Amino acid sequence: MSRKTFFILFSILLLVVAGFFFAAFLLSRKEGRPLGEVLIDVAPFGELL
């Protein structure tokens, strides 16, 4: 795998992770719940955390 391909895939992965955190942050502000609780609800397989 070339360096450019790795960089593109890594950037996409970072954007997805940042999106989950941003969605959890917005949801926690809206519902008035702690961020940690909302992260467990939003994260894929959150029930395993």
N, CA, C and O atoms as a Tripos MOL2 file, in Angstrom:
@<TRIPOS>MOLECULE
protein
  196   195    49     0     0
PROTEIN
NO_CHARGES

@<TRIPOS>ATOM
      1 N           0.8580   -1.1800    0.0000 N.3       1 MET1
      2 CA          0.0000    0.0000    0.0000 C.3       1 MET1
      3 C           0.9000    1.2370    0.0000 C.2       1 MET1
      4 O           1.8330    1.3450    0.7950 O.2       1 MET1
      5 N           0.6040    2.1400   -0.8850 N.am      2 SER2
      6 CA          1.4360    3.3330   -0.9900 C.3       2 SER2
      7 C           1.1600    4.3000    0.1610 C.2       2 SER2
      8 O           0.1530    4.2020    0.8630 O.2       2 SER2
      9 N           2.0600    5.2020    0.3190 N.am      3 ARG3
     10 CA          1.9380    6.1810    1.4030 C.3       3 ARG3
     11 C           0.7230    7.0860    1.2080 C.2       3 ARG3
     12 O           0.0580    7.4620    2.1730 O.2       3 ARG3
     13 N           0.4400    7.4300   -0.0470 N.am      4 LYS4
     14 CA         -0.7060    8.2940   -0.3360 C.3       4 LYS4
     15 C          -2.0220    7.5870    0.0100 C.2       4 LYS4
     16 O          -2.9180    8.1960    0.5940 O.2       4 LYS4
     17 N          -2.1380    6.3150   -0.3470 N.am      5 THR5
     18 CA         -3.3490    5.5480   -0.0300 C.3       5 THR5
     19 C          -3.5280    5.4310    1.4730 C.2       5 THR5
     20 O          -4.6370    5.5840    1.9850 O.2       5 THR5
     21 N          -2.4400    5.1590    2.1800 N.am      6 PHE6
     22 CA         -2.5060    5.0580    3.6350 C.3       6 PHE6
     23 C          -2.9650    6.3800    4.2410 C.2       6 PHE6
     24 O          -3.7930    6.3860    5.1520 O.2       6 PHE6
     25 N          -2.4450    7.4840    3.7510 N.am      7 PHE7
     26 CA         -2.8200    8.7980    4.2730 C.3       7 PHE7
     27 C          -4.3020    9.0760    4.0500 C.2       7 PHE7
     28 O          -4.9720    9.6110    4.9330 O.2       7 PHE7
     29 N          -4.8160    8.7180    2.8800 N.am      8 ILE8
     30 CA         -6.2350    8.9440    2.5820 C.3       8 ILE8
     31 C          -7.1140    8.1010    3.4940 C.2       8 ILE8
     32 O          -8.0880    8.6060    4.0530 O.2       8 ILE8
     33 N          -6.7820    6.8180    3.6510 N.am      9 LEU9
     34 CA         -7.5820    5.9400    4.5140 C.3       9 LEU9
     35 C          -7.5110    6.3830    5.9730 C.2       9 LEU9
     36 O          -8.5170    6.3490    6.6820 O.2       9 LEU9
     37 N          -6.3430    6.7920    6.4170 N.am     10 PHE10
     38 CA         -6.1810    7.2570    7.7920 C.3      10 PHE10
     39 C          -6.9740    8.5460    8.0260 C.2      10 PHE10
     40 O          -7.5610    8.7270    9.0930 O.2      10 PHE10
     41 N          -6.9930    9.4310    7.0430 N.am     11 SER11
     42 CA         -7.7570   10.6740    7.1620 C.3      11 SER11
     43 C          -9.2560   10.3960    7.2490 C.2      11 SER11
     44 O          -9.9630   11.0280    8.0330 O.2      11 SER11
     45 N          -9.7360    9.4550    6.4480 N.am     12 ILE12
     46 CA        -11.1530    9.0900    6.5020 C.3      12 ILE12
     47 C         -11.4960    8.5120    7.8660 C.2      12 ILE12
     48 O         -12.5380    8.8390    8.4330 O.2      12 ILE12
     49 N         -10.6360    7.6600    8.3940 N.am     13 LEU13
     50 CA        -10.8670    7.0770    9.7150 C.3      13 LEU13
     51 C         -10.9160    8.1600   10.7880 C.2      13 LEU13
     52 O         -11.7730    8.1150   11.6700 O.2      13 LEU13
     53 N         -10.0180    9.1200   10.7230 N.am     14 LEU14
     54 CA        -10.0250   10.2110   11.6960 C.3      14 LEU14
     55 C         -11.2970   11.0450   11.5900 C.2      14 LEU14
     56 O         -11.8410   11.4690   12.6100 O.2      14 LEU14
     57 N         -11.7760   11.2850   10.3830 N.am     15 LEU15
     58 CA        -13.0150   12.0440   10.2030 C.3      15 LEU15
     59 C         -14.2120   11.3010   10.7830 C.2      15 LEU15
     60 O         -15.0980   11.9220   11.3700 O.2      15 LEU15
     61 N         -14.2500    9.9910   10.6280 N.am     16 VAL16
     62 CA        -15.3530    9.1980   11.1800 C.3      16 VAL16
     63 C         -15.3340    9.2540   12.6990 C.2      16 VAL16
     64 O         -16.3750    9.4500   13.3270 O.2      16 VAL16
     65 N         -14.1580    9.0840   13.2950 N.am     17 VAL17
     66 CA        -14.0420    9.1300   14.7570 C.3      17 VAL17
     67 C         -14.4090   10.5190   15.2720 C.2      17 VAL17
     68 O         -15.1180   10.6440   16.2710 O.2      17 VAL17
     69 N         -13.9310   11.5560   14.5990 N.am     18 ALA18
     70 CA        -14.2700   12.9200   15.0110 C.3      18 ALA18
     71 C         -15.7690   13.1730   14.8710 C.2      18 ALA18
     72 O         -16.3540   13.8900   15.6840 O.2      18 ALA18
     73 N         -16.3870   12.6000   13.8630 N.am     19 GLY19
     74 CA        -17.8290   12.7400   13.6850 C.3      19 GLY19
     75 C         -18.6130   12.1240   14.8220 C.2      19 GLY19
     76 O         -19.6060   12.6940   15.2740 O.2      19 GLY19
     77 N         -18.1730   10.9500   15.2970 N.am     20 PHE20
     78 CA        -18.8440   10.3260   16.4370 C.3      20 PHE20
     79 C         -18.7310   11.2010   17.6830 C.2      20 PHE20
     80 O         -19.7070   11.3830   18.4100 O.2      20 PHE20
     81 N         -17.5390   11.7390   17.9260 N.am     21 PHE21
     82 CA        -17.3640   12.5930   19.0980 C.3      21 PHE21
     83 C         -18.2000   13.8650   18.9850 C.2      21 PHE21
     84 O         -18.7900   14.3120   19.9690 O.2      21 PHE21
     85 N         -18.2530   14.4480   17.7880 N.am     22 PHE22
     86 CA        -19.0260   15.6720   17.5940 C.3      22 PHE22
     87 C         -20.5180   15.4110   17.7690 C.2      22 PHE22
     88 O         -21.2220   16.2110   18.3840 O.2      22 PHE22
     89 N         -21.0020   14.2910   17.2270 N.am     23 ALA23
     90 CA        -22.4170   13.9340   17.3930 C.3      23 ALA23
     91 C         -22.7430   13.7020   18.8660 C.2      23 ALA23
     92 O         -23.7940   14.1240   19.3470 O.2      23 ALA23
     93 N         -21.8470   13.0350   19.5740 N.am     24 ALA24
     94 CA        -22.0780   12.7920   21.0030 C.3      24 ALA24
     95 C         -22.0700   14.1030   21.7810 C.2      24 ALA24
     96 O         -22.8610   14.2850   22.7070 O.2      24 ALA24
     97 N         -21.1780   15.0140   21.4060 N.am     25 PHE25
     98 CA        -21.1190   16.3080   22.0820 C.3      25 PHE25
     99 C         -22.4120   17.0930   21.8810 C.2      25 PHE25
    100 O         -22.9640   17.6470   22.8310 O.2      25 PHE25
    101 N         -22.8920   17.1360   20.6330 N.am     26 LEU26
    102 CA        -24.1360   17.8620   20.3600 C.3      26 LEU26
    103 C         -25.3210   17.2250   21.0710 C.2      26 LEU26
    104 O         -26.1850   17.9270   21.5960 O.2      26 LEU26
    105 N         -25.3610   15.9030   21.0900 N.am     27 LEU27
    106 CA        -26.4610   15.2050   21.7510 C.3      27 LEU27
    107 C         -26.4200   15.4230   23.2580 C.2      27 LEU27
    108 O         -27.4650   15.5550   23.8950 O.2      27 LEU27
    109 N         -25.2210   15.4600   23.8300 N.am     28 SER28
    110 CA        -25.1230   15.6860   25.2760 C.3      28 SER28
    111 C         -25.5560   17.1050   25.6370 C.2      28 SER28
    112 O         -26.1610   17.3200   26.6880 O.2      28 SER28
    113 N         -25.2510   18.0680   24.7760 N.am     29 ARG29
    114 CA        -25.7030   19.4420   25.0270 C.3      29 ARG29
    115 C         -27.2190   19.5330   24.9370 C.2      29 ARG29
    116 O         -27.8570   20.2230   25.7330 O.2      29 ARG29
    117 N         -27.7910   18.8330   23.9620 N.am     30 LYS30
    118 CA        -29.2340   18.8900   23.7370 C.3      30 LYS30
    119 C         -30.0010   18.2210   24.8790 C.2      30 LYS30
    120 O         -31.0110   18.7520   25.3400 O.2      30 LYS30
    121 N         -29.5310   17.0660   25.3340 N.am     31 GLU31
    122 CA        -30.2530   16.2970   26.3420 C.3      31 GLU31
    123 C         -29.8360   16.6400   27.7640 C.2      31 GLU31
    124 O         -30.5020   16.2280   28.7140 O.2      31 GLU31
    125 N         -28.7570   17.3780   27.9300 N.am     32 GLY32
    126 CA        -28.2960   17.7360   29.2620 C.3      32 GLY32
    127 C         -27.6880   16.5730   30.0230 C.2      32 GLY32
    128 O         -27.6780   16.5720   31.2540 O.2      32 GLY32
    129 N         -27.1860   15.5910   29.3040 N.am     33 ARG33
    130 CA        -26.5550   14.4230   29.9320 C.3      33 ARG33
    131 C         -25.0420   14.5550   29.8390 C.2      33 ARG33
    132 O         -24.5340   15.2800   28.9840 O.2      33 ARG33
    133 N         -24.3120   13.8540   30.7190 N.am     34 PRO34
    134 CA        -22.8420   13.8820   30.6250 C.3      34 PRO34
    135 C         -22.3630   13.2890   29.2960 C.2      34 PRO34
    136 O         -22.9990   12.4070   28.7210 O.2      34 PRO34
    137 N         -21.2380   13.7950   28.8380 N.am     35 LEU35
    138 CA        -20.7070   13.3640   27.5460 C.3      35 LEU35
    139 C         -20.3650   11.8780   27.5450 C.2      35 LEU35
    140 O         -20.5540   11.2060   26.5310 O.2      35 LEU35
    141 N         -19.8720   11.3620   28.6490 N.am     36 GLY36
    142 CA        -19.5050    9.9490   28.7210 C.3      36 GLY36
    143 C         -20.6820    9.0250   28.4910 C.2      36 GLY36
    144 O         -20.5540    8.0180   27.7960 O.2      36 GLY36
    145 N         -21.8300    9.3540   29.0680 N.am     37 GLU37
    146 CA        -23.0270    8.5300   28.8680 C.3      37 GLU37
    147 C         -23.4670    8.5520   27.4120 C.2      37 GLU37
    148 O         -23.8270    7.5190   26.8480 O.2      37 GLU37
    149 N         -23.4360    9.7240   26.8140 N.am     38 VAL38
    150 CA        -23.8770    9.8530   25.4280 C.3      38 VAL38
    151 C         -22.9020    9.1460   24.4910 C.2      38 VAL38
    152 O         -23.3260    8.5560   23.4970 O.2      38 VAL38
    153 N         -21.6040    9.1940   24.7880 N.am     39 LEU39
    154 CA        -20.6220    8.4980   23.9590 C.3      39 LEU39
    155 C         -20.9070    7.0060   23.9230 C.2      39 LEU39
    156 O         -20.7870    6.3760   22.8720 O.2      39 LEU39
    157 N         -21.2850    6.4370   25.0630 N.am     40 ILE40
    158 CA        -21.5930    5.0070   25.1050 C.3      40 ILE40
    159 C         -22.8230    4.7140   24.2520 C.2      40 ILE40
    160 O         -22.8860    3.6730   23.5980 O.2      40 ILE40
    161 N         -23.8050    5.6220   24.2510 N.am     41 ASP41
    162 CA        -25.0080    5.4190   23.4390 C.3      41 ASP41
    163 C         -24.7300    5.5860   21.9460 C.2      41 ASP41
    164 O         -25.2910    4.8560   21.1300 O.2      41 ASP41
    165 N         -23.8790    6.5300   21.5850 N.am     42 VAL42
    166 CA        -23.6450    6.8570   20.1770 C.3      42 VAL42
    167 C         -22.6560    5.8960   19.5240 C.2      42 VAL42
    168 O         -22.8010    5.5570   18.3500 O.2      42 VAL42
    169 N         -21.6530    5.4570   20.2800 N.am     43 ALA43
    170 CA        -20.5830    4.6340   19.7180 C.3      43 ALA43
    171 C         -21.1190    3.2900   19.2260 C.2      43 ALA43
    172 O         -22.0140    2.7110   19.8410 O.2      43 ALA43
    173 N         -20.5730    2.8030   18.1260 N.am     44 PRO44
    174 CA        -20.9610    1.4630   17.6920 C.3      44 PRO44
    175 C         -20.5040    0.4530   18.7400 C.2      44 PRO44
    176 O         -19.3980    0.5680   19.2670 O.2      44 PRO44
    177 N         -21.3200   -0.5060   19.0400 N.am     45 PHE45
    178 CA        -21.0440   -1.4890   20.0860 C.3      45 PHE45
    179 C         -20.8360   -0.8120   21.4300 C.2      45 PHE45
    180 O         -20.0340   -1.2700   22.2450 O.2      45 PHE45
    181 N         -21.5590    0.2800   21.6610 N.am     46 GLY46
    182 CA        -21.4230    1.0290   22.9040 C.3      46 GLY46
    183 C         -21.8080    0.2420   24.1280 C.2      46 GLY46
    184 O         -21.3200    0.5190   25.2240 O.2      46 GLY46
    185 N         -22.6880   -0.7470   23.9600 N.am     47 GLU47
    186 CA        -23.0880   -1.5450   25.1100 C.3      47 GLU47
    187 C         -21.9420   -2.4040   25.6300 C.2      47 GLU47
    188 O         -22.0100   -2.9130   26.7490 O.2      47 GLU47
    189 N         -20.8960   -2.5700   24.8360 N.am     48 LEU48
    190 CA        -19.7480   -3.3570   25.2800 C.3      48 LEU48
    191 C         -18.7730   -2.5310   26.1120 C.2      48 LEU48
    192 O         -17.9020   -3.0850   26.7830 O.2      48 LEU48
    193 N         -18.9180   -1.2070   26.0710 N.am     49 LEU49
    194 CA        -17.9880   -0.3460   26.8160 C.3      49 LEU49
    195 C         -18.3150   -0.3250   28.2920 C.2      49 LEU49
    196 O         -17.6350    0.3480   29.0660 O.2      49 LEU49
@<TRIPOS>BOND
     1     1     2 1
     2     2     3 1
     3     3     4 2
     4     3     5 am
     5     5     6 1
     6     6     7 1
     7     7     8 2
     8     7     9 am
     9     9    10 1
    10    10    11 1
    11    11    12 2
    12    11    13 am
    13    13    14 1
    14    14    15 1
    15    15    16 2
    16    15    17 am
    17    17    18 1
    18    18    19 1
    19    19    20 2
    20    19    21 am
    21    21    22 1
    22    22    23 1
    23    23    24 2
    24    23    25 am
    25    25    26 1
    26    26    27 1
    27    27    28 2
    28    27    29 am
    29    29    30 1
    30    30    31 1
    31    31    32 2
    32    31    33 am
    33    33    34 1
    34    34    35 1
    35    35    36 2
    36    35    37 am
    37    37    38 1
    38    38    39 1
    39    39    40 2
    40    39    41 am
    41    41    42 1
    42    42    43 1
    43    43    44 2
    44    43    45 am
    45    45    46 1
    46    46    47 1
    47    47    48 2
    48    47    49 am
    49    49    50 1
    50    50    51 1
    51    51    52 2
    52    51    53 am
    53    53    54 1
    54    54    55 1
    55    55    56 2
    56    55    57 am
    57    57    58 1
    58    58    59 1
    59    59    60 2
    60    59    61 am
    61    61    62 1
    62    62    63 1
    63    63    64 2
    64    63    65 am
    65    65    66 1
    66    66    67 1
    67    67    68 2
    68    67    69 am
    69    69    70 1
    70    70    71 1
    71    71    72 2
    72    71    73 am
    73    73    74 1
    74    74    75 1
    75    75    76 2
    76    75    77 am
    77    77    78 1
    78    78    79 1
    79    79    80 2
    80    79    81 am
    81    81    82 1
    82    82    83 1
    83    83    84 2
    84    83    85 am
    85    85    86 1
    86    86    87 1
    87    87    88 2
    88    87    89 am
    89    89    90 1
    90    90    91 1
    91    91    92 2
    92    91    93 am
    93    93    94 1
    94    94    95 1
    95    95    96 2
    96    95    97 am
    97    97    98 1
    98    98    99 1
    99    99   100 2
   100    99   101 am
   101   101   102 1
   102   102   103 1
   103   103   104 2
   104   103   105 am
   105   105   106 1
   106   106   107 1
   107   107   108 2
   108   107   109 am
   109   109   110 1
   110   110   111 1
   111   111   112 2
   112   111   113 am
   113   113   114 1
   114   114   115 1
   115   115   116 2
   116   115   117 am
   117   117   118 1
   118   118   119 1
   119   119   120 2
   120   119   121 am
   121   121   122 1
   122   122   123 1
   123   123   124 2
   124   123   125 am
   125   125   126 1
   126   126   127 1
   127   127   128 2
   128   127   129 am
   129   129   130 1
   130   130   131 1
   131   131   132 2
   132   131   133 am
   133   133   134 1
   134   134   135 1
   135   135   136 2
   136   135   137 am
   137   137   138 1
   138   138   139 1
   139   139   140 2
   140   139   141 am
   141   141   142 1
   142   142   143 1
   143   143   144 2
   144   143   145 am
   145   145   146 1
   146   146   147 1
   147   147   148 2
   148   147   149 am
   149   149   150 1
   150   150   151 1
   151   151   152 2
   152   151   153 am
   153   153   154 1
   154   154   155 1
   155   155   156 2
   156   155   157 am
   157   157   158 1
   158   158   159 1
   159   159   160 2
   160   159   161 am
   161   161   162 1
   162   162   163 1
   163   163   164 2
   164   163   165 am
   165   165   166 1
   166   166   167 1
   167   167   168 2
   168   167   169 am
   169   169   170 1
   170   170   171 1
   171   171   172 2
   172   171   173 am
   173   173   174 1
   174   174   175 1
   175   175   176 2
   176   175   177 am
   177   177   178 1
   178   178   179 1
   179   179   180 2
   180   179   181 am
   181   181   182 1
   182   182   183 1
   183   183   184 2
   184   183   185 am
   185   185   186 1
   186   186   187 1
   187   187   188 2
   188   187   189 am
   189   189   190 1
   190   190   191 1
   191   191   192 2
   192   191   193 am
   193   193   194 1
   194   194   195 1
   195   195   196 2
@<TRIPOS>SUBSTRUCTURE
     1 MET1         2 RESIDUE 1 A MET
     2 SER2         6 RESIDUE 1 A SER
     3 ARG3        10 RESIDUE 1 A ARG
     4 LYS4        14 RESIDUE 1 A LYS
     5 THR5        18 RESIDUE 1 A THR
     6 PHE6        22 RESIDUE 1 A PHE
     7 PHE7        26 RESIDUE 1 A PHE
     8 ILE8        30 RESIDUE 1 A ILE
     9 LEU9        34 RESIDUE 1 A LEU
    10 PHE10       38 RESIDUE 1 A PHE
    11 SER11       42 RESIDUE 1 A SER
    12 ILE12       46 RESIDUE 1 A ILE
    13 LEU13       50 RESIDUE 1 A LEU
    14 LEU14       54 RESIDUE 1 A LEU
    15 LEU15       58 RESIDUE 1 A LEU
    16 VAL16       62 RESIDUE 1 A VAL
    17 VAL17       66 RESIDUE 1 A VAL
    18 ALA18       70 RESIDUE 1 A ALA
    19 GLY19       74 RESIDUE 1 A GLY
    20 PHE20       78 RESIDUE 1 A PHE
    21 PHE21       82 RESIDUE 1 A PHE
    22 PHE22       86 RESIDUE 1 A PHE
    23 ALA23       90 RESIDUE 1 A ALA
    24 ALA24       94 RESIDUE 1 A ALA
    25 PHE25       98 RESIDUE 1 A PHE
    26 LEU26      102 RESIDUE 1 A LEU
    27 LEU27      106 RESIDUE 1 A LEU
    28 SER28      110 RESIDUE 1 A SER
    29 ARG29      114 RESIDUE 1 A ARG
    30 LYS30      118 RESIDUE 1 A LYS
    31 GLU31      122 RESIDUE 1 A GLU
    32 GLY32      126 RESIDUE 1 A GLY
    33 ARG33      130 RESIDUE 1 A ARG
    34 PRO34      134 RESIDUE 1 A PRO
    35 LEU35      138 RESIDUE 1 A LEU
    36 GLY36      142 RESIDUE 1 A GLY
    37 GLU37      146 RESIDUE 1 A GLU
    38 VAL38      150 RESIDUE 1 A VAL
    39 LEU39      154 RESIDUE 1 A LEU
    40 ILE40      158 RESIDUE 1 A ILE
    41 ASP41      162 RESIDUE 1 A ASP
    42 VAL42      166 RESIDUE 1 A VAL
    43 ALA43      170 RESIDUE 1 A ALA
    44 PRO44      174 RESIDUE 1 A PRO
    45 PHE45      178 RESIDUE 1 A PHE
    46 GLY46      182 RESIDUE 1 A GLY
    47 GLU47      186 RESIDUE 1 A GLU
    48 LEU48      190 RESIDUE 1 A LEU
    49 LEU49      194 RESIDUE 1 A LEU
